Amino acid sequence: MIPTRAGRPHLDLSLPPLLAALGRGDEVVVAGDNRDPGLPPDADPRCRAVVHRGPPGFGPVCNRGAAEARGRMLLFLNDDVVVAPGLLEVLERELAAEGAGAVAPDVVSEALGRSESGTSLRWRHGVLEARQHPLERAGRVEVPYLCGAAVAMRRDDFRLLGGFDGRLAPYYWEDVDLSLRTRERVGSTIVVGAASVRHRHGATVNSEPETLRRVVYERNRFLVTWRNLHGARWLWHLAWFPLRLAASAVRDRSVARGFVRALRSVLGAGR
């Protein structure tokens, strides 16, 4: 399942190796974000396009494409990800292992020149902090969340979880949120170091103004943090929150603006 806004400029590079890696009974669903994704006239018959008509963004478009999918396994790929032969077989085998909730290949960022799949997640000053690092070792590595550029799940599990949270549109934190819900209700989130993909990181998101991206990032950080606050974490969150807003007013107003947008999202959902 490939969500796309850019369409052909990215798909012309990512589709050929993906189609070469597919089996005869596999399919590719390309979902355009409120536009025709622009498949070539002579596109492979295993590849079909759908158009998402609704709120824009990564999560809603992925959900639209997943609703069209017919296979037992869903593989979500950014339109700027290039795969290698044998990827699907490896992911399908690992996903069938006991206790696996979602699996992913090692995502290698061309921009960073390294892996970005060795993720970490911690509570700092009352909010969640997510980081991406190189994968520490080869083989099968359990991580707190999977890089959203390439994630595989069983279709039934994805539907059980309700898919990606549309409130996080247009981008950021969708992978963290889905991974946390997967770990809570389905099974582990695992990176398969034996398989890798190349990622032209941020080829679409980086076209947006940096100030907007920072506000969206902080808004979604709050939304995911609030969903996962339990017990004493609420006390830490409330204790540190005034300091975070005060620091934001002096150094970077994206935190305060993100908080206001997150609060509006929560209040709007409760109506």
C-alpha positions as CSV (number, residue, x, y, z in Angstrom):
1,M,0.0,0.0,0.0
2,I,1.6,3.2,-1.2
3,P,0.2,6.6,-0.1
4,T,1.3,9.5,-2.4
5,R,0.9,13.2,-3.0
6,A,3.8,13.6,-5.4
7,G,2.6,10.8,-7.7
8,R,4.7,9.9,-10.8
9,P,8.0,11.7,-9.9
10,H,8.3,9.3,-6.9
11,L,6.4,6.3,-8.2
12,D,8.6,6.1,-11.4
13,L,11.5,5.2,-9.1
14,S,9.8,3.1,-6.4
15,L,7.3,1.0,-8.4
16,P,9.6,-0.9,-10.7
17,P,11.7,-2.6,-8.0
18,L,8.6,-3.2,-5.9
19,L,6.8,-4.9,-8.7
20,A,9.9,-7.0,-9.4
21,A,9.8,-8.2,-5.8
22,L,6.1,-9.2,-5.9
23,G,4.7,-12.6,-6.6
24,R,2.1,-13.3,-9.2
25,G,-0.8,-13.2,-6.7
26,D,0.4,-10.0,-5.0
27,E,-0.9,-6.5,-5.6
28,V,0.1,-2.9,-5.2
29,V,-2.6,-0.3,-4.2
30,V,-1.4,3.2,-4.8
31,A,-3.6,5.8,-3.0
32,G,-3.6,9.4,-4.1
33,D,-4.1,12.1,-1.6
34,N,-7.1,13.9,-3.1
35,R,-5.7,13.4,-6.5
36,D,-5.2,10.8,-9.2
37,P,-1.8,9.2,-8.4
38,G,-1.0,9.1,-12.1
39,L,0.0,5.5,-12.9
40,P,1.5,5.0,-16.3
41,P,-1.0,3.9,-19.1
42,D,0.8,0.6,-19.4
43,A,1.0,0.0,-15.7
44,D,1.5,-3.6,-14.4
45,P,-2.0,-5.2,-13.9
46,R,-1.0,-6.1,-10.3
47,C,-0.9,-2.3,-9.6
48,R,-4.1,-0.3,-9.2
49,A,-4.9,3.2,-8.1
50,V,-7.5,4.7,-5.8
51,V,-8.1,8.3,-4.9
52,H,-8.7,9.3,-1.3
53,R,-11.4,11.9,-1.1
54,G,-11.4,13.4,2.4
55,P,-9.1,14.9,5.0
56,P,-5.5,14.9,3.6
57,G,-2.5,13.2,5.2
58,F,-0.6,10.0,5.6
59,G,-2.9,8.2,8.0
60,P,-6.2,8.8,6.2
61,V,-4.7,7.9,2.8
62,C,-3.2,4.7,4.2
63,N,-6.5,3.8,5.7
64,R,-8.2,4.4,2.4
65,G,-5.7,2.2,0.5
66,A,-5.9,-0.6,3.2
67,A,-9.7,-0.7,2.8
68,E,-9.2,-1.6,-0.8
69,A,-6.5,-4.3,-0.2
70,R,-7.4,-7.9,-0.7
71,G,-4.3,-9.7,0.8
72,R,-3.8,-11.1,4.3
73,M,-0.7,-9.0,4.8
74,L,-0.5,-5.3,4.4
75,L,2.9,-3.6,3.6
76,F,2.8,0.2,3.9
77,L,5.5,1.9,1.9
78,N,6.2,5.6,1.5
79,D,6.3,6.5,-2.2
80,D,10.0,7.5,-1.8
81,V,11.1,4.0,-0.6
82,V,12.9,1.6,-2.8
83,V,12.8,-2.2,-2.0
84,A,15.1,-5.1,-2.8
85,P,14.2,-8.6,-4.1
86,G,13.0,-11.1,-1.4
87,L,11.6,-8.4,0.9
88,L,8.1,-9.7,1.0
89,E,9.0,-13.3,1.7
90,V,11.2,-12.3,4.7
91,L,8.5,-10.0,6.2
92,E,5.8,-12.5,5.7
93,R,7.8,-15.2,7.4
94,E,8.7,-13.0,10.4
95,L,5.1,-11.8,10.7
96,A,3.9,-15.4,11.0
97,A,6.2,-16.0,14.1
98,E,4.6,-16.3,17.5
99,G,4.2,-13.0,19.3
100,A,4.8,-10.7,16.3
101,G,2.3,-7.9,15.9
102,A,4.0,-5.8,13.2
103,V,7.3,-6.2,11.3
104,A,9.5,-3.9,9.3
105,P,12.8,-4.0,7.3
106,D,15.8,-2.0,8.2
107,V,15.0,1.4,6.7
108,V,18.2,3.1,5.4
109,S,18.0,6.8,4.9
110,E,19.8,8.2,1.9
111,A,19.8,11.6,3.4
112,L,21.4,10.5,6.6
113,G,23.5,7.8,5.1
114,R,22.5,5.3,7.8
115,S,19.8,3.1,9.2
116,E,16.9,4.9,11.0
117,S,15.2,1.8,12.3
118,G,16.8,1.4,15.8
119,T,14.2,3.5,17.5
120,S,13.9,4.6,21.1
121,L,11.0,6.0,23.1
122,R,11.2,7.5,26.5
123,W,9.3,9.8,28.9
124,R,11.1,13.1,29.4
125,H,9.7,16.0,31.3
126,G,6.2,14.5,31.2
127,V,6.0,13.9,27.4
128,L,7.0,11.2,25.1
129,E,10.3,11.6,23.2
130,A,10.9,9.5,20.1
131,R,14.2,9.1,18.4
132,Q,15.6,7.1,15.4
133,H,19.0,5.6,15.5
134,P,21.0,3.0,13.4
135,L,19.9,-0.5,14.1
136,E,22.1,-1.9,16.8
137,R,22.5,-5.5,15.5
138,A,21.5,-7.8,12.7
139,G,18.8,-10.4,12.8
140,R,15.4,-10.0,14.5
141,V,15.3,-6.9,16.8
142,E,12.4,-5.8,18.9
143,V,12.0,-2.0,19.0
144,P,9.5,0.3,20.8
145,Y,8.2,1.6,17.4
146,L,8.6,1.0,13.7
147,C,9.7,3.6,11.2
148,G,6.5,4.4,9.2
149,A,8.3,4.4,5.9
150,A,7.9,0.6,5.7
151,V,5.7,-1.4,8.0
152,A,3.9,-4.8,7.5
153,M,0.9,-6.0,9.5
154,R,-1.8,-8.6,9.2
155,R,-4.8,-7.0,7.6
156,D,-7.1,-8.3,10.3
157,D,-4.9,-6.8,13.1
158,F,-4.8,-3.4,11.3
159,R,-8.6,-3.4,11.1
160,L,-8.8,-4.5,14.8
161,L,-6.8,-1.4,15.8
162,G,-8.8,0.9,13.6
163,G,-5.9,1.7,11.3
164,F,-3.9,4.9,11.6
165,D,-5.3,7.7,13.8
166,G,-6.7,10.3,11.4
167,R,-6.3,13.0,14.1
168,L,-2.5,12.9,13.5
169,A,-2.9,13.9,9.8
170,P,-1.2,15.2,7.8
171,Y,2.1,13.6,9.2
172,Y,4.3,12.8,12.2
173,W,3.9,10.3,15.1
174,E,1.5,8.0,13.2
175,D,4.1,5.2,13.3
176,V,4.7,5.7,17.1
177,D,1.0,5.7,17.8
178,L,0.2,2.6,15.7
179,S,3.2,0.7,17.1
180,L,2.2,1.5,20.7
181,R,-1.4,0.2,20.1
182,T,0.0,-2.8,18.3
183,R,2.2,-3.7,21.3
184,E,-0.6,-3.2,23.7
185,R,-3.3,-5.3,21.8
186,V,-1.6,-7.5,19.3
187,G,2.1,-8.3,19.7
188,S,5.7,-7.1,19.4
189,T,7.0,-4.6,16.9
190,I,10.1,-6.1,15.2
191,V,12.7,-4.9,12.7
192,V,14.1,-7.6,10.5
193,G,17.8,-6.7,10.0
194,A,18.2,-9.2,7.2
195,A,16.0,-7.1,5.0
196,S,16.4,-3.5,4.1
197,V,14.9,-0.7,2.0
198,R,16.3,2.6,0.8
199,H,14.4,5.8,1.9
200,R,14.8,9.2,0.3
201,H,13.7,10.6,3.7
202,G,11.3,13.4,3.8
203,A,11.0,13.9,0.0
204,T,7.4,14.9,0.5
205,V,7.2,16.3,4.0
206,N,10.2,18.5,3.6
207,S,8.3,20.5,0.9
208,E,6.2,22.0,3.8
209,P,7.5,25.1,5.7
210,E,9.6,24.2,8.7
211,T,7.5,26.3,11.1
212,L,4.4,24.4,10.1
213,R,6.1,21.0,10.5
214,R,7.3,21.9,14.0
215,V,3.8,22.9,15.1
216,V,2.3,19.7,13.6
217,Y,5.1,17.6,15.3
218,E,4.4,19.1,18.7
219,R,0.6,18.8,18.3
220,N,0.9,15.1,17.5
221,R,3.4,14.6,20.3
222,F,0.8,15.9,22.8
223,L,-2.0,13.7,21.3
224,V,0.1,10.5,21.5
225,T,1.4,11.5,25.0
226,W,-2.1,12.0,26.3
227,R,-3.3,8.7,24.9
228,N,-0.6,6.9,26.8
229,L,-0.7,8.8,30.1
230,H,-1.5,6.4,33.0
231,G,-1.2,6.8,36.8
232,A,1.7,8.8,38.0
233,R,2.6,9.9,34.4
234,W,-0.2,12.4,34.6
235,L,1.4,14.0,37.7
236,W,4.7,14.4,35.9
237,H,3.0,15.7,32.8
238,L,1.1,18.3,34.7
239,A,4.1,19.3,36.8
240,W,6.3,19.9,33.8
241,F,3.7,21.4,31.5
242,P,3.9,25.0,32.7
243,L,7.6,25.0,32.3
244,R,7.4,23.7,28.8
245,L,4.9,26.4,27.8
246,A,7.1,29.1,29.5
247,A,10.2,27.9,27.6
248,S,8.2,27.8,24.4
249,A,7.1,31.5,24.8
250,V,10.8,32.5,25.0
251,R,12.6,30.1,22.6
252,D,10.2,28.3,20.3
253,R,6.4,28.9,20.2
254,S,5.8,25.7,18.3
255,V,5.1,23.8,21.6
256,A,2.4,26.3,22.7
257,R,0.9,26.4,19.3
258,G,1.0,22.6,19.0
259,F,-0.7,22.3,22.4
260,V,-3.6,24.6,21.3
261,R,-4.1,22.5,18.2
262,A,-4.0,19.3,20.1
263,L,-6.5,20.6,22.6
264,R,-8.8,21.6,19.8
265,S,-8.5,18.2,18.3
266,V,-9.5,16.5,21.5
267,L,-12.4,18.8,22.2
268,G,-13.6,18.5,18.7
269,A,-13.6,14.7,18.9
270,G,-15.6,14.8,22.1
271,R,-18.5,16.7,20.6
